[in-house]
Amino acid sequence: MTSNTLLIVNASIVNEGRVTEGDVLVCDGRIERVGFGFTGRQADRVIDAHGRHLLPGMIDDQVHFREPGMTHKGDIATESAAAVAGGITSFMDMPNTIPNTTTRAALANKYLAAAGRARANFAFYLGGANDNIEEIRALRPEQACGVKVFMGASTGNMLVDDPVTLERIFADCPMLIATHCEDSPLIHANGEKMREQYGNEVPVSAHPLIRSAEACYRSSSLAVSLARRHDARLHVLHLTTAREMELFTPGPVQGKRITAEVCVHHLHFDDSHYAELGNLIKCNPAIKTAADRAALLAALKEDRIDVVATDHAPHPLREKDEPYLRAPAGLPLVQHALPLLLEHYHDGALGLEAIVRKTSHAVADLFGIRDRGYIREGCWADLVLVDLHHGGEVRGDDILYKVAWSPLEGMRLRSRVVMTLVNGVVAWEDGALTGDIPGRRLDCNAAR
């Protein structure tokens, strides 16, 4: 027996397209054996998972943990704590911080800030800007998970709206380009029309009309055309419309040069929810129609959409309580993302195997994350034990986000995260954080 072993027995293991009964032996942070019939003498701790499902941890390829510069909204420590409570074992944080993460030096500072404070594993994007093409060209694969390009409004200097700069980024970027696709001139024109009609009292129900389906399609189709012209690796984030689905090819993620992401809230909410939730679900791109939501789910099932993420983006309630035009866009999601996605399993719309593929396997494959995303011998033990039979209500008292609210409060979820292991260490158990902070820097951009 070694000094750091853990044995999970009697689990329903969801992995690589199958659900099988078995045991998993973890030794010094990695999965040593997957099988059955192991004995407790092989481990320091034995966890009986009878009646529960063991999944590889969710890898969230899009979060905004707000550090540096906006830590009144969230930080790496608080938001990663909420993430492990929600079954997320790795996250990739966006560059629209203050200052913007548009240099390799700023990237290095973020990695230093995360070390010893992140409960989940972490990677960071370099941000594209109209004036940092040399930083992008000099970027090495081990320095970032990708380059984020905001082809729509963003914080600071991060709106890339110069056509020449876009061409250079798509031609010269040495790694995956992840894009936020909305057409800013059309959004501005739509907004002016709404102001003419409503003055300064534009209702939040106008949000999907201002940040319209056409604004999304104009930008995402431009990104796809640039990627095809330059043979760039493109990953289009948080898709929201039925029409955009024609831009992407069905099939497994392996070998694709152009890939797509959808977020849990766009699969759950539609424009009928603005009446009840208002600015709490104001986000960019906007939540759109029920028909769009159905199209996103269909595209996910046919592998036209490759991964599911959160776009976790917290804001204090006092900011969300401002009138629509002043209220910020974004909502906190990581703590309940996996249980919310499992609602589609309970509804018969998605199988467990598909959910695991979209939240773990495909993300690891897409970003070349070494030794993660699978329940395989030799992989890091990033694991989530879920109870599909005993869920619970989302209660304000249980929320771990620094902003201390969720748009899901009062909703009853039919599944819950019982335990989360990060690098073989129990980070979340039976409704509480442990004292451990086991997150490590992700090894991204290994050979695909």
VMD Tcl script that draws the C-alpha trace (Angstrom):
set ca {
  {0.00 0.00 0.00}
  {1.33 3.44 -0.96}
  {0.94 6.59 1.08}
  {-1.77 8.20 -1.06}
  {-4.32 5.76 -2.45}
  {-8.07 5.87 -2.84}
  {-10.40 3.17 -4.08}
  {-13.87 3.79 -5.52}
  {-15.91 0.59 -5.65}
  {-19.30 -0.42 -7.08}
  {-19.57 2.62 -9.36}
  {-21.52 2.93 -12.58}
  {-18.64 4.26 -14.68}
  {-19.61 6.52 -17.61}
  {-16.68 6.64 -20.00}
  {-15.91 6.41 -23.71}
  {-19.44 5.69 -24.84}
  {-20.33 3.05 -22.26}
  {-21.77 2.69 -18.77}
  {-20.13 -0.19 -16.92}
  {-20.06 -1.36 -13.33}
  {-16.61 -1.34 -11.77}
  {-13.96 -0.04 -9.42}
  {-11.31 2.65 -9.84}
  {-8.02 2.63 -7.90}
  {-6.29 6.00 -7.58}
  {-2.64 6.23 -6.57}
  {-0.69 9.47 -6.08}
  {-3.16 11.50 -8.06}
  {-3.54 9.24 -11.09}
  {-5.83 6.40 -12.04}
  {-3.82 3.23 -11.48}
  {-6.39 0.58 -12.31}
  {-9.93 0.37 -13.67}
  {-11.71 -2.95 -13.24}
  {-13.62 -4.82 -10.56}
  {-13.11 -6.93 -7.50}
  {-10.48 -4.74 -5.84}
  {-10.07 -5.04 -2.08}
  {-9.94 -2.30 0.49}
  {-6.48 -3.44 1.52}
  {-5.18 -1.78 -1.64}
  {-6.05 1.75 -0.51}
  {-5.96 4.23 2.34}
  {-9.61 5.09 1.76}
  {-12.46 3.16 0.18}
  {-15.53 4.93 -1.24}
  {-18.58 2.80 -1.92}
  {-20.29 4.33 -4.96}
  {-23.18 1.89 -5.11}
  {-26.16 3.45 -6.89}
  {-24.13 6.39 -8.13}
  {-22.40 7.26 -11.39}
  {-18.72 8.07 -11.79}
  {-17.87 10.54 -14.55}
  {-14.66 12.20 -15.68}
  {-14.75 15.75 -14.35}
  {-16.20 18.48 -16.52}
  {-13.60 20.60 -18.31}
  {-15.07 24.08 -18.75}
  {-13.41 25.80 -21.71}
  {-14.95 29.23 -21.02}
  {-15.13 31.03 -17.69}
  {-14.64 34.58 -16.46}
  {-13.31 34.34 -12.91}
  {-12.69 38.12 -12.89}
  {-9.09 38.13 -11.67}
  {-7.25 40.47 -11.97}
  {-9.08 43.75 -11.74}
  {-12.69 42.80 -10.95}
  {-12.28 40.71 -7.84}
  {-15.36 42.28 -6.21}
  {-17.26 40.02 -8.64}
  {-15.21 36.88 -8.23}
  {-11.69 35.56 -8.08}
  {-9.80 32.37 -8.83}
  {-10.22 31.04 -5.29}
  {-13.94 31.68 -4.86}
  {-15.09 30.69 -8.32}
  {-12.95 27.56 -8.52}
  {-14.48 26.50 -5.20}
  {-17.93 26.84 -6.76}
  {-16.69 24.98 -9.82}
  {-15.61 21.84 -7.95}
  {-18.94 21.90 -6.11}
  {-20.52 21.66 -9.54}
  {-18.36 18.82 -10.83}
  {-15.96 21.00 -12.83}
  {-12.40 19.79 -12.34}
  {-10.65 22.04 -14.90}
  {-11.35 25.51 -16.26}
  {-10.01 27.85 -18.95}
  {-10.27 31.50 -18.01}
  {-10.86 34.35 -20.42}
  {-8.60 37.37 -20.98}
  {-11.04 40.30 -20.62}
  {-9.71 41.17 -17.19}
  {-8.27 44.47 -15.95}
  {-5.68 44.81 -17.34}
  {-6.56 42.76 -20.39}
  {-4.51 39.58 -20.75}
  {-3.04 40.55 -24.11}
  {0.65 39.97 -23.39}
  {2.64 36.89 -22.47}
  {3.76 38.69 -19.30}
  {0.13 39.17 -18.23}
  {-0.50 35.48 -18.95}
  {2.41 34.49 -16.74}
  {1.04 36.66 -13.92}
  {-2.31 34.88 -14.09}
  {-0.64 31.49 -13.76}
  {1.26 32.77 -10.73}
  {-1.99 34.06 -9.20}
  {-3.71 30.69 -9.66}
  {-0.95 28.54 -8.17}
  {-1.94 27.34 -4.72}
  {-5.35 29.06 -4.89}
  {-7.31 27.18 -7.56}
  {-9.26 24.15 -6.37}
  {-9.67 23.02 -10.00}
  {-7.04 22.72 -12.71}
  {-6.51 25.84 -14.78}
  {-5.40 27.28 -18.10}
  {-5.66 30.77 -19.55}
  {-6.28 32.36 -22.94}
  {-4.23 35.13 -24.45}
  {-6.51 37.87 -25.73}
  {-6.41 39.20 -29.25}
  {-6.41 42.96 -29.77}
  {-5.99 45.35 -32.68}
  {-2.40 46.02 -31.63}
  {-0.86 42.77 -30.29}
  {-0.23 40.63 -33.35}
  {3.45 40.24 -32.43}
  {2.47 38.81 -29.01}
  {0.18 36.34 -30.76}
  {2.86 35.32 -33.24}
  {5.38 34.76 -30.44}
  {3.01 32.66 -28.32}
  {4.15 29.11 -27.59}
  {1.73 26.17 -27.15}
  {2.65 25.65 -23.51}
  {1.84 29.27 -22.62}
  {-1.92 29.31 -23.27}
  {-4.86 27.08 -24.10}
  {-5.69 29.33 -27.05}
  {-6.14 32.90 -28.30}
  {-9.49 34.54 -27.60}
  {-10.76 36.98 -30.21}
  {-13.78 39.14 -29.40}
  {-15.45 39.79 -32.75}
  {-18.05 41.74 -30.78}
  {-18.05 44.24 -27.92}
  {-15.75 43.51 -24.99}
  {-13.82 45.05 -22.14}
  {-10.98 47.50 -22.72}
  {-8.98 47.08 -25.93}
  {-10.26 43.64 -26.83}
  {-12.77 44.32 -29.59}
  {-10.95 43.20 -32.73}
  {-12.82 45.11 -35.42}
  {-9.99 45.89 -37.85}
  {-10.32 43.61 -40.92}
  {-6.55 43.66 -41.55}
  {-5.84 42.60 -37.97}
  {-8.38 39.77 -38.20}
  {-6.72 38.50 -41.35}
  {-3.32 38.57 -39.64}
  {-4.57 36.74 -36.56}
  {-6.20 33.97 -38.60}
  {-3.15 33.71 -40.85}
  {-0.46 33.75 -38.16}
  {-1.90 32.45 -34.87}
  {0.12 29.37 -33.85}
  {-2.74 27.68 -31.99}
  {-6.51 27.47 -31.60}
  {-8.48 30.70 -32.03}
  {-11.60 30.93 -29.86}
  {-14.08 33.58 -30.94}
  {-16.97 35.56 -29.51}
  {-19.02 36.23 -32.63}
  {-21.44 39.16 -32.77}
  {-21.52 42.00 -35.29}
  {-21.09 45.24 -33.36}
  {-22.33 47.70 -36.05}
  {-25.60 45.77 -36.40}
  {-25.99 45.57 -32.62}
  {-25.49 49.33 -32.40}
  {-28.06 49.96 -35.16}
  {-30.59 47.63 -33.48}
  {-30.01 49.39 -30.17}
  {-30.66 52.80 -31.71}
  {-33.98 51.57 -33.12}
  {-35.02 50.36 -29.68}
  {-34.04 53.69 -28.10}
  {-36.16 55.48 -30.67}
  {-39.11 53.34 -29.60}
  {-38.57 53.20 -25.82}
  {-36.18 56.03 -24.97}
  {-34.02 55.03 -22.00}
  {-36.59 52.48 -20.80}
  {-35.72 49.70 -23.24}
  {-37.04 46.43 -21.73}
  {-34.78 43.43 -21.24}
  {-37.06 41.47 -23.58}
  {-35.45 43.51 -26.37}
  {-32.03 42.03 -25.64}
  {-32.28 39.15 -28.17}
  {-33.60 41.63 -30.75}
  {-30.71 44.04 -30.24}
  {-28.08 41.31 -30.09}
  {-29.95 39.53 -32.80}
  {-29.66 36.22 -34.61}
  {-28.49 38.12 -37.69}
  {-25.75 39.86 -35.67}
  {-24.51 36.45 -34.54}
  {-24.63 34.90 -38.00}
  {-22.81 37.78 -39.72}
  {-19.91 37.45 -37.30}
  {-19.73 33.67 -36.99}
  {-19.91 33.20 -40.76}
  {-17.07 35.71 -41.13}
  {-14.99 33.77 -38.59}
  {-15.62 30.49 -40.41}
  {-14.70 32.02 -43.77}
  {-11.45 33.42 -42.33}
  {-10.58 30.06 -40.80}
  {-11.20 28.23 -44.07}
  {-9.19 30.74 -46.06}
  {-6.18 30.49 -43.75}
  {-6.65 26.87 -42.59}
  {-6.75 28.14 -39.01}
  {-8.02 26.17 -36.04}
  {-11.22 27.95 -35.04}
  {-13.46 27.28 -32.04}
  {-16.65 29.37 -32.05}
  {-17.92 29.92 -28.54}
  {-21.44 30.12 -27.06}
  {-23.52 29.64 -30.19}
  {-27.16 30.70 -29.82}
  {-29.03 30.43 -33.12}
  {-30.50 27.79 -35.40}
  {-29.11 29.46 -38.52}
  {-25.50 29.29 -37.30}
  {-25.70 25.50 -37.19}
  {-25.30 25.33 -40.98}
  {-21.73 26.61 -40.56}
  {-20.54 23.49 -38.73}
  {-19.99 19.90 -39.79}
  {-21.45 16.92 -37.92}
  {-19.05 14.28 -36.70}
  {-16.45 13.57 -34.03}
  {-14.17 16.35 -32.87}
  {-11.00 14.51 -33.89}
  {-9.63 15.96 -37.09}
  {-11.92 18.99 -37.21}
  {-10.30 22.35 -37.88}
  {-13.50 24.28 -37.10}
  {-15.38 23.43 -33.93}
  {-18.30 24.78 -31.93}
  {-19.41 25.26 -28.35}
  {-22.77 25.73 -26.67}
  {-23.36 26.83 -23.09}
  {-25.63 25.28 -20.49}
  {-27.84 28.35 -20.12}
  {-28.52 28.57 -23.85}
  {-29.66 24.94 -23.72}
  {-31.95 25.64 -20.76}
  {-33.43 29.14 -21.08}
  {-35.27 30.82 -23.95}
  {-36.75 34.28 -24.46}
  {-39.89 33.39 -22.49}
  {-37.78 33.47 -19.32}
  {-36.98 37.21 -19.57}
  {-40.39 38.05 -18.10}
  {-39.54 36.28 -14.85}
  {-35.76 36.62 -14.62}
  {-35.03 39.87 -16.46}
  {-31.42 41.03 -16.23}
  {-30.46 37.91 -14.26}
  {-30.27 36.08 -17.59}
  {-28.95 39.01 -19.64}
  {-25.84 37.66 -21.34}
  {-23.91 38.08 -24.56}
  {-24.73 36.51 -26.96}
  {-28.34 36.77 -25.87}
  {-30.62 33.90 -24.93}
  {-32.95 33.63 -27.92}
  {-36.08 31.73 -28.96}
  {-37.37 28.29 -28.00}
  {-36.81 27.25 -31.62}
  {-33.17 28.31 -31.39}
  {-32.78 26.39 -28.15}
  {-34.24 23.26 -29.74}
  {-31.88 23.62 -32.70}
  {-28.87 23.87 -30.38}
  {-29.86 20.69 -28.60}
  {-30.38 18.90 -31.92}
  {-26.98 20.06 -33.18}
  {-25.37 18.84 -29.97}
  {-26.92 15.40 -30.46}
  {-25.70 15.12 -34.05}
  {-22.15 16.25 -33.14}
  {-22.45 19.49 -35.08}
  {-21.69 21.18 -31.74}
  {-18.63 19.68 -30.10}
  {-18.47 20.82 -26.48}
  {-20.63 22.24 -23.69}
  {-19.33 24.97 -21.36}
  {-20.67 27.64 -18.98}
  {-19.35 31.11 -19.90}
  {-19.57 31.69 -16.13}
  {-19.56 35.49 -15.76}
  {-20.60 36.81 -12.32}
  {-21.80 40.31 -11.50}
  {-23.09 41.62 -8.15}
  {-26.87 41.86 -7.83}
  {-26.66 45.62 -7.33}
  {-25.27 45.86 -10.88}
  {-27.85 43.45 -12.27}
  {-30.58 45.53 -10.61}
  {-29.76 48.52 -12.82}
  {-32.09 49.31 -15.75}
  {-31.56 47.01 -18.75}
  {-29.33 49.37 -20.74}
  {-26.93 49.79 -17.79}
  {-27.02 46.26 -16.37}
  {-23.96 44.14 -17.25}
  {-24.23 40.93 -19.27}
  {-23.30 37.57 -17.79}
  {-24.46 35.14 -15.12}
  {-22.83 32.77 -12.62}
  {-23.18 29.10 -13.58}
  {-20.29 26.79 -12.63}
  {-21.74 25.49 -9.36}
  {-24.81 23.98 -11.04}
  {-23.64 23.46 -14.63}
  {-23.34 19.68 -14.62}
  {-26.61 19.04 -12.70}
  {-28.37 21.49 -15.04}
  {-27.03 19.63 -18.06}
  {-28.13 16.34 -16.50}
  {-31.69 17.64 -16.61}
  {-31.56 16.83 -20.33}
  {-30.70 13.25 -19.39}
  {-33.72 13.07 -17.11}
  {-35.88 14.48 -19.89}
  {-34.64 11.79 -22.28}
  {-32.95 14.30 -24.60}
  {-29.28 13.40 -23.95}
  {-27.61 10.20 -22.82}
  {-25.05 10.13 -20.03}
  {-22.42 8.99 -22.53}
  {-23.10 12.02 -24.73}
  {-22.94 14.41 -21.78}
  {-19.56 13.01 -20.75}
  {-18.30 13.22 -24.33}
  {-19.30 16.89 -24.65}
  {-18.04 18.03 -21.23}
  {-14.88 15.93 -20.87}
  {-13.65 13.73 -23.72}
  {-14.15 16.21 -26.56}
  {-12.75 19.15 -24.59}
  {-9.58 17.23 -23.75}
  {-9.21 16.14 -27.37}
  {-9.93 19.58 -28.80}
  {-7.44 21.43 -26.59}
  {-4.86 18.64 -26.52}
  {-5.05 18.35 -22.74}
  {-2.63 15.67 -21.70}
  {-3.83 12.80 -19.48}
  {-7.23 14.26 -18.61}
  {-10.84 14.00 -19.69}
  {-11.08 10.21 -19.51}
  {-11.32 7.46 -16.89}
  {-8.24 5.62 -18.11}
  {-5.30 4.03 -16.38}
  {-2.49 6.59 -16.27}
  {-4.76 9.64 -16.49}
  {-5.04 12.15 -13.69}
  {-7.91 11.25 -11.37}
  {-10.27 14.15 -12.14}
  {-13.52 12.43 -11.22}
  {-17.08 13.30 -10.27}
  {-19.49 11.07 -8.40}
  {-23.10 12.03 -9.13}
  {-26.39 10.90 -7.67}
  {-29.04 10.81 -10.36}
  {-31.83 9.93 -7.95}
  {-31.57 12.44 -5.12}
  {-31.18 16.02 -6.28}
  {-32.27 19.14 -4.48}
  {-33.36 22.74 -4.67}
  {-30.91 25.49 -5.59}
  {-30.84 27.58 -2.43}
  {-29.22 30.94 -1.88}
  {-27.62 29.79 1.38}
  {-25.64 27.11 -0.46}
  {-24.21 29.31 -3.21}
  {-20.42 29.65 -3.19}
  {-19.99 32.41 -5.78}
  {-18.61 35.64 -4.43}
  {-21.68 37.42 -5.83}
  {-23.87 34.98 -3.81}
  {-26.74 34.53 -6.26}
  {-27.82 32.23 -9.07}
  {-30.49 32.56 -11.78}
  {-31.46 29.00 -10.84}
  {-32.47 29.79 -7.24}
  {-35.66 27.96 -6.37}
  {-35.26 25.41 -9.15}
  {-35.25 21.75 -8.18}
  {-32.51 19.79 -9.93}
  {-32.93 16.04 -10.17}
  {-29.20 15.22 -9.81}
  {-26.47 16.34 -7.44}
  {-22.71 16.21 -7.26}
  {-21.79 13.99 -4.31}
  {-18.01 14.13 -4.63}
  {-15.40 15.79 -6.83}
  {-11.79 14.60 -7.06}
  {-9.12 16.82 -8.58}
  {-5.78 15.11 -9.19}
  {-6.92 12.29 -6.94}
  {-7.71 14.63 -4.05}
  {-11.25 14.99 -2.71}
  {-12.11 18.67 -3.18}
  {-15.88 18.46 -2.61}
  {-17.80 15.90 -0.56}
  {-21.40 15.65 0.60}
  {-22.23 19.31 0.20}
  {-19.02 20.83 1.56}
  {-15.59 21.87 0.41}
  {-12.62 20.05 1.89}
  {-9.56 21.93 3.03}
  {-7.50 20.85 0.03}
  {-6.60 23.08 -2.92}
  {-5.41 20.53 -5.49}
  {-5.66 22.44 -8.78}
  {-2.71 22.30 -11.18}
  {-1.79 24.02 -14.40}
  {-3.21 22.16 -17.38}
  {-0.86 20.73 -19.98}
  {-2.62 21.90 -23.15}
  {-1.84 21.77 -26.85}
  {-0.33 18.30 -26.86}
  {-0.39 16.71 -30.30}
  {-3.95 16.14 -31.51}
}
mol new
graphics top color blue
foreach p $ca { graphics top sphere $p radius 0.5 }
foreach p [lrange $ca 0 end-1] q [lrange $ca 1 end] { graphics top cylinder $p $q radius 0.2 }
display resetview
